Amino acid sequence: MIPKNSIEQIVIKQIKALSEQSIGQARDIENRLPYLTDRVLLIGGTRGSGSTTLLGRLFHNDYPEAWFTDFDDPRMAGFDSLDFQKLDRLIEDSGKGTLLFNRIDLAEGWTDFCIQKIEQGVKIISTVSLDTLYDFLPDSRNSQDKKQRFFTPMRLYPLSYGEYLQYTRKSGSEQTINEYMLRGTFPGMLRPENAEALRQLYTEIVNRDAIIAGGIRDHNTLQRVLLHLMTHTGESVTANKLRDQLRIKAVSTVAEHMSCAERAGLVHFVSILSDNPARQAVNPRKVYATDTAMAQAVSWKEIDKPKLFETLVFNHLKRSGYTIHYTNELGGCDFIATDSDGTTLCIQSCYDDDPDCMQTKIEGLTHALATTQSRRGIIVTRDLSDQIEVDGHTIESIDADSFMSDF
């Protein structure tokens, strides 16, 4: 418990500090934020993605008269449901109708408090951890009707290619794509030769967002699984195979650690394209690191450039809101990407300028186009732009700079 006058003094100092902070870089998500109505807007992402900075921008640009409280402040440690009653009285006395919170999920009883304020007509935006955000997503197994009715979750990803260009003040080119792939996408981590800072961020994510948030006791096994996933970005993985490779006793342990990796925001998993859940369950999933530079920084080997390039393309599609699967027939298709309107694109990544590699990509893409009945296929390359017709399908080769600028 924290005394009411202490909470008041902490909040005053927090608002003063926030008012004096730099406004930070504009983010694409700002144009997609919903109008505040009768739902709490929750924003979460991988640690280091810039959610706290985004909240500061909203304070400066849109809600300068809003109430602000940072629950990630060490002075707020131990804040509980009884302290929310004190905070509520302070908010009511202020007369403010919009509340901005940083990491409110660190405080016990936060969901009930938010629902209470929403029912009173108050508007709320708060950042939360990615692990917390997962519980509010529509397809979450832990999601409850109450959470669906009162909360709107939005994920903040690390810098997009367009944001990277703005941040670095560079023009798009093949060289810039290569720099983006090797320097990474985390704001504040973009200095050249910044591998050590990326390793430190990785360690913080592992410790705080995987081990602590996941309640993991066997730290060593978890770290081995996470490192394997990061090192093998762009490759197929199963819990059974990983158990054998790392000599872990139980496959359930591996599956739990894989889930922790995703909820901590280190990786994404992609299932095979199928309407049959059983087929998806028995087939390997592909794993993609959230950040190519971090994957390389923590890997015990040099990751192949084609796999980093494929990861870069995947992250762009994921950030753009596509639902993604893969196929494995006739060489396979890297990405079957479906947007919110149900439009499907079949997409390959091809880093190498090798005719045999390109032919394999075309064959896998053609089969995927026939399977999905899509008319348009795309091969993302480093620098090649072309268009061909194969079996009645249009296949476009698009250089990565153009693809990541236009899609």
Secondary structure, 3 states (H helix, E strand, C coil): CCCHHHHHHHHHHHHHHHHHCCCCCCCHHHHCCCCCCCCEEEEEECCCCCHHHHHHHHHHHCCCCCEEEECCCHHHCCCCHHHHHHHHHHHHHHCCCEEEEECHHHCCCHHHHHHHHHHCCCEEEEEEEHHHHHCCCCCCCCCCHHHHHHEEEEECCCCCHHHHHHHHCCCCCHHHHHHHHHHCCCCCCCCCCCHHHHHHHHHHHHHHHHHHHHCCCCHHHHHHHHHHHHHCCCEEECHHHHHHHHCCCCHHHHHHHHHHHHHCCCEEEECECCCCHHHHHHCCEEEEECCHHHHHHHCCCCCCHHHHHHHHHHHHHHHCCCEEEEECHHHCEEEEEECCCCCEEEEEEECCCCHHHHHHHHHHHHHHHHHHCCCEEEEEECCCCEEEEECCEEEEEEEHHHHHHHC
